[in-house]
């Protein structure tokens, strides 16, 4: 999980937190030649975020895993509401894990050249996804552009039951 494909960041107008903190590390990974699937933070927002009712339903599962999953993210929820105007609980790492466990959750995915902006300029940590192919660089990542929110939430609920 990291980056933000063709969207705004969550700590700056351009960067997702993990890439902003250490863009050089992210750049090395993307330039490494390893097989990469980029699942940006944006896939945990909007319809993918857990609503108040969904959080209540998860707690109602009655397991320690369910309770801990919701309670341990309470501070993150408050921060996302305050700083980003989100209404639901965004769980970026669990979304990435869901796609790793069930790749069919990613319903819009394609290969692209991805460049990570390093240095201290305004775009620090931005993941530049070349959807148009104008950089003429070889694709170095499979980039997820959409997930099946219902299936991701069903897998989460099953995992916490």
N, C-alpha and C positions, 0 to 999 in steps of 0.2 A: 504494500500500500504506500503510495506516495505520489506526489505531484498533483496536477490539475490539468486535464486535457482540454484545451480550447475553452477555458472558463476562467473565472476569477479565483484568486487564492483565498485562504482562510486566515492568513496573518498579514498579508499585504494585498494590494490590488492584483498582484500577479502570482504570488507564491503560496504553495501549501507549506505548512509548518516544517515537516521533515526535510524537504528540499531547501527551504530557506535557511534552516539552521546549519546544514552542511551540504551546500550545492556541489562542492568538489567531490565528495563521496558519491553523491547521486550521479554526477557526470562520469566518474570512473566506472560505476556499475553499468551505465548505459553504453559506454564505450568499450566494455570488456569483451564483447562477443558472445556473452552468455545469452541463453534464451530468456527473454524478459516479457512478462505480461504486466503492463502498467494499468493499475486500478486506482484511479485518482480519488481524492477525498470527496469529490462531488457526488459520488455514487452512494454516499451515506446520508445525503441531504434530501430535502423535499419529500417525495413520496416514500423514499427508502428509510427515512428517519422514523423512529418509533413514536407514535402518538401517545397521549396520556392514557387512552383506553388500551392500547397495545402494551404499554408498560404495566398497567394494572393486570392485564391478562397474563403476562409473563410472571409477575409476582404471585398470582393466584395458582400457578403451577405447583407452588408449595415446596419447591426444592431449594436447597442451599445455593446451587448454581444459579438458579433464576434470581433469587434475592440478591446475591452478590453481584451478578451482572448488572442489575438495575441500580442498586445502591452505590456501587463503586464508580458509576458514571454520572452521579448526581451533580458533582462539581463541574464536570465537562458540559453537562446539559445547561447549567446556569450560565457558564461562560459563553456557550454558543448562542443562547438566547440574548444575552447582553451585548456581546461583541459582533455577532453576525445576524441577529434578528431571526434565528431559527426558532421554530415552534416545537419540533420533535427532537428526540435523542438520536444524534448521529453517531453511528458505531462503525467508523471507517475500517479498523482492523478486522472486526468480524465480517464485514462485507467482503473484504479481500480473501479471508479464509473460506468463506462460503463459495466464492468463485473457484478457489483452489480445490475444494472438495467436490464441487459440482460445476465444471466449466460451462455447462449449458445455461447456467444462471446469467452468464454474459451473453446478451442477445444482440449486441452490436459491437463487433470487434474487428479490427483490421490492422495491418502492418504499416508502420510509418517510421520515418527518421524522427528521432526525438533528441533535441539538444537541451541541455540544462544550462541556464545562465549562471555564471559564477561571478565572483568579485563582489563589490559593495554598491554597485549601481542600483537604481530603482528596481530593476527587474530581477534582482538577486533571487535565485531559487525557482524562477519560472521554468516550467517545462514547455518548451516550444515544440509542438507537434506539427510536423509538416504534412498536413492533409492534402495539400495541392501538389506536392512533389517538386516544389520550386527550388529547394536546396540542392537537388540532384545527389543527395546522399542516399546510400543504401538504407533500407529500413533496419532499425536496431531494436524495435519493440513491437509487440502486439499491444495495441491500445484499446482498452474497453471504453466504449462511448455510451453504453446503456446496459442496465441489468433488469432482470425480471424481479421487481420488488416483492411480489407476492411469494415467489419461490424462495427468495433470500430470507424473508421473514419466517416462512414455514420451516426452513432448515434451522434457523436460529432457535425457534420455539422447540423443535424436536430435540435439538442439542441440549437445551436447558431443562427439559422435562425429566 
